[in-house]
Amino acid sequence: MYDSLTTSYTFSCPVHGETHVVLSRFRRLEELPGPHHPTVYRVEFACGCGHDHPGLLTHDELDWAPLGLQDETTFLNLMTSRNEPIGGELVELAASRIRAGEWPWSFFCWPEERPRPVYPSAFMLLAPAGSGDRVGLAVRCPVCGKVSVNLVSRAHLDVPFVNDREVGVVQHLFEDDAAATVAEFHEELWSAAFDARRLTLS
């Protein structure tokens, strides 16, 4: 489902049959009711065919697969002339970065006035900017539970451990249902002023 080398998820598309989608092309994520082992998320994503499609991801596929925990891809080790799994290398790399204080994804929590580490399962809505490589992102803080809206680069979302040094933050305290519709999210996102905030977590 997730390819660590291209940092993309594979979904079905009624036009192309199969499509590869990076995280910044997700538009909406919501946890489905029901059992929590595994937790399942409904995803809407912008497909290369020009339409938005639904998809399903488990918690492991959404949060852990980008760190290489489920990667079964092999590579030719030129030192040993053998095909070896890449997953172990990716997991060790991720673990060493987290131990050093880096985090795969982060955002700025406006109510708390501080950056927070986060996983993609905390994302709610995403919307591309009119131009450039920026993406508006509504995130529910895993600590305070409030919703903040950040403006980040696509790489900030698509490539684990590539965090923007500064992000745009909407100075607004959102109600629990403020991000209930994409239209409402767009209105809040593009009518509000953004302030730059640093994302240094250490």
N, C-alpha and C positions, 0 to 999 in steps of 0.2 A: 504493500500500500504506500509506504514512504521510501523514497530513494535518497539516501544520505549524500550521494555524489552530486545530484542535481537539486537537492533540497526541495523536492516536490512530492506531492501526493498524487496517486493515480485514482481517478474516478471514471465512472462510465458517462458517456455523452451520447445522446440519441442521434447526433449527426455524425460524429467521428468514431463512435464506438468506445474509444478510450481517450482520456485527456490527462495531461500532467499539469498540476496546479500548485503554485507556490502559495505560502500563507497569506501574502498581501493581496491575493485575488479572492480570498474568502470575503463574504459580505455579511453573513450572520452566523452566529453559533449559539446553540441553546442545548442545555442538558435535557435529555428526555426523561420523563417520569418512569419509574420502574426500578428494577434491581440495580444496585450500585456495584456489583461485581460481575462483569465490568460495567462501569458507567458508560452510557452511549450518548454521543452528541450528534444532533442534526446540524448539518453545515449547508449553507447556500454559498455557491462559488460562481465567480464570473468565468465562464468557459471561453476558450479560444474561438468557438463557433459564433460568439456574439450574444449568447443567451446566458441567463443564470440557471443553474441546475442544483437540485438537492443531492446530498450525500450523507453517509453515516460514518462516524469514526468512533472507536472506543477511546477511553481515556488514555490507554497506553499508546495507541497510534497517534493521538494528538499531542501529548505532552512528552512522552519518553522516546518515541521512535526517532525524532530529529537529533537526539543525543547519541544515536547509534546502538541503543540497547537491544533492538530487534533486527539489526541489519545482518543479513546472511550473505551479502556480496563478498566475493573473493577477489584477491588481487595477486598478480604474479610477483612474488618476492624475488628480486634479482639476486639477493645474497644467498638464498637457499634453492633457487630455481623451482620453487613449489608454489602452488596456489594456496593462499592462506586467507582466513576470514578477516574482513576489515573491521567487524564489530568490536572486537576487543581493543583495537587501537583507538577507535572513536570513543569508547567508554572511558578508557584511561585518560585520554585527552580532556574529555568533559570533566571528569573527576578532578584532575589537576587544576583546571581553571576555576572550578567552584571552590576548591580548597584555597586558591590564591585570592578569593574575594570577587571573582568575576561571576556573572550570572548570564545564562543563555538569553533571557528576555527581561526587560525592565520597563517601567513606566513611572510617571510622576503622579503621585496621589495628591490632588489639589486640596481636599479637606485636611489632610495631615501635613501638607506643605513639605513633602519629602519624597525622594525616589524609593521605589519598592521593587524587589525581585518578583517575577510573575511567570506563570506558564500560560500557553495559549488557551487553556480551558477557561481562563478568566476573561478572555476577550468576548465581547458581546456583539458589536457591530463594527464594520470597517467600511470606509468610503474613500475612493481615490480622489486626489485633488484634481482640479480642472486641468492643470498642466504640471509638468515636472514629475518627480518620483516620490512625492509626498502622499501619505495615507492618513486619514483621520481614523482614530481608534478609540472606541468606548470600552473601558476596562472596569470590571468590578474588583475593587481592592480586596485581596484575600485577608487583610488584617482588619480594616474598619468596615468593610462591606459596602462602601459608597462607590458611586460610579464617577469616574473622571474621564475626560476626553483629551487625548494627546494627539499631536500632529508629528508624525515620525517619517523617516525615510523607508522605502521598501526594503532595503537591506536590513534595517533594524528588525523587521519582522521575519524576513525570509532566511536569513543566515544566523544560526545560533551563535551567540557570543559577539556578534557585530552590533554593538549598541551605540546609538547616536550620543555624542557628548552633551548636546542640548536638544530639547524637544519643545514644541509649542504646547501650551496648556490653556484650555478654556477655563477662565475664572468664573466658575458657576457650580453651585451645589445642586446636583441632579436628584430629583425624587426617585423612588424605587422604580417607577414605571416610565421615567423620562425617555429611556431608550427603547420603548416598546415598539415603535414603528420606524422603518427606514426613513420615511419622509420627515418625521419629527427630528430624527437624528441629523439629517442633512440640514434642516433649518437651524438647529442649534449650532451645528459644526461650522457652517459657513457664514453665520450672522454674528458669531461671537469673535471677540478679539483674542489673539493668542499672545501669551507672554512666554518668553524663553526661560526654561528651567534646566539646570544642570542635572545629569543623571549619575553622578558619582555615587556609588553605593557604599564605598568603604568609609 
